Amino acid sequence: MKIGRITLSDRASQGVYEDKSGPEIEKTLGRVFEGPHEFVRVLIPDDPAQLRDALIRLCDVEKCPLVVTTGGTGPSLRDITPETTLTVLDRELPGFGEIMRYYSYERVPTAILSRATAGIRKQSLIINLPGRPRAVKFCLNLLREAIAEGLEHITGDRPILFVDPVEIPLEKWFPFLKRLRPKQDSRDAVASHPTIKFK
């Protein structure tokens, strides 16, 4: 699968520090979808004109079925990713941003400040991701099924997901399991607890 990934960062684009979120996109998607993958990499400052040009090129010229951005989704004046993304979309898919905010908020309360969105341009799925590597990894794993389903609807091809081992935190599910436990018949209760007597 050909994947476009755009990192928006004034300082990373100037070489002040290393872009770590872009490589995290490649690392995580490599573990989510079976390969091989070809990544088209873009590193730009938080500039709406450059972002718009990059999105159009990756979708219309490079023909990437999946295009992901990282960074620029917050409330700062330089955070222009969501509104710029909206200008190139044919249709918005707001559920991607909604579910990222909902589940990220459980971990990081400031995630409510995110304005990330997603949508379709021609035969490309565009998704805004947060700017931090850990958040990139969390959100991509959270969206894996929706990405696969969306790409199947948009392009006709569904990427194959690697089997992801699910760890169930028992302390979270134990109260739910207790509610599902069938109620014990009174006679069974007497048999299992001989000290219980009925008059």
Residue pairs with C-beta under 8 A, 6 or more apart in sequence:
1 33
1 35
1 37
1 38
1 65
1 66
1 159
2 37
2 38
2 40
2 62
2 63
2 64
2 65
2 66
3 25
3 26
3 29
3 37
3 38
3 39
3 40
3 64
3 65
3 66
3 67
3 68
4 39
4 40
4 42
4 54
4 58
4 59
4 62
4 64
4 66
4 67
4 68
4 124
5 22
5 25
5 26
5 39
5 40
5 41
5 42
5 67
5 68
5 69
5 70
6 42
6 43
6 44
6 51
6 54
6 55
6 58
6 67
6 68
6 69
6 70
7 13
7 19
7 21
7 22
7 42
7 43
7 44
7 69
7 70
7 71
8 44
8 45
8 46
8 51
8 69
8 70
8 71
8 72
8 81
8 131
9 19
9 21
9 43
9 45
9 46
9 71
9 131
10 45
10 46
10 78
11 17
12 18
12 19
12 43
13 43
13 44
13 45
14 45
19 43
20 133
21 70
21 71
21 129
21 131
21 132
21 133
21 136
22 41
22 43
22 70
24 70
24 133
24 136
24 137
25 68
25 70
25 129
25 136
25 140
26 37
26 39
27 137
28 136
28 137
28 140
28 141
29 37
29 140
30 37
31 162
32 140
32 141
32 144
32 147
32 161
32 162
32 164
33 144
33 148
33 159
33 160
33 161
33 162
34 159
34 160
34 161
34 162
40 58
40 62
40 64
42 54
42 58
44 50
44 51
44 54
46 71
46 72
46 78
46 79
46 80
46 81
47 80
48 80
48 83
48 84
51 69
51 72
51 80
51 81
51 84
51 85
52 84
52 87
52 88
55 67
55 69
55 84
55 85
55 88
55 121
55 126
56 88
56 121
58 64
58 67
58 124
59 67
59 88
59 121
59 122
59 124
59 126
60 121
60 122
63 123
63 124
64 124
65 123
65 124
65 125
65 151
65 154
65 155
65 157
66 124
66 125
66 127
66 147
66 151
67 124
67 125
67 126
67 127
68 126
68 127
68 128
68 129
68 140
69 81
69 85
69 126
69 127
69 128
69 129
70 129
70 130
70 131
70 136
71 81
71 130
71 131
72 78
72 79
72 80
72 81
72 82
72 128
72 131
73 79
73 81
73 82
73 114
73 115
73 116
73 128
73 129
73 130
73 131
74 113
74 114
74 115
74 131
75 113
75 115
79 115
81 116
81 128
82 97
82 115
82 116
82 117
82 128
85 117
85 118
85 119
85 126
85 128
86 92
86 117
86 119
88 121
88 126
89 119
89 120
89 121
89 126
90 119
90 120
90 121
90 122
91 119
91 120
92 117
92 118
92 119
93 117
93 118
93 119
93 120
93 125
93 150
94 117
94 118
95 118
95 146
96 116
96 117
96 118
96 127
96 128
96 143
96 146
97 114
97 115
97 116
97 117
97 118
97 128
99 142
99 143
99 146
100 111
100 114
100 116
100 129
100 130
100 139
100 142
100 143
101 111
101 112
101 114
101 116
103 138
103 142
104 111
104 114
104 130
104 135
104 138
104 139
105 111
105 112
107 138
108 135
111 130
111 135
114 130
116 127
116 128
116 129
116 130
117 128
118 125
118 126
118 127
118 128
119 125
119 126
120 126
120 150
120 154
123 154
123 155
124 154
125 147
125 150
125 151
125 154
127 143
127 147
129 135
129 136
129 139
129 140
130 136
130 139
140 147
141 164
144 161
144 164
145 161
147 159
148 158
148 159
148 161
149 158
151 157
151 158
151 159
152 158
184 192
186 198
189 196
190 196
190 197
190 198
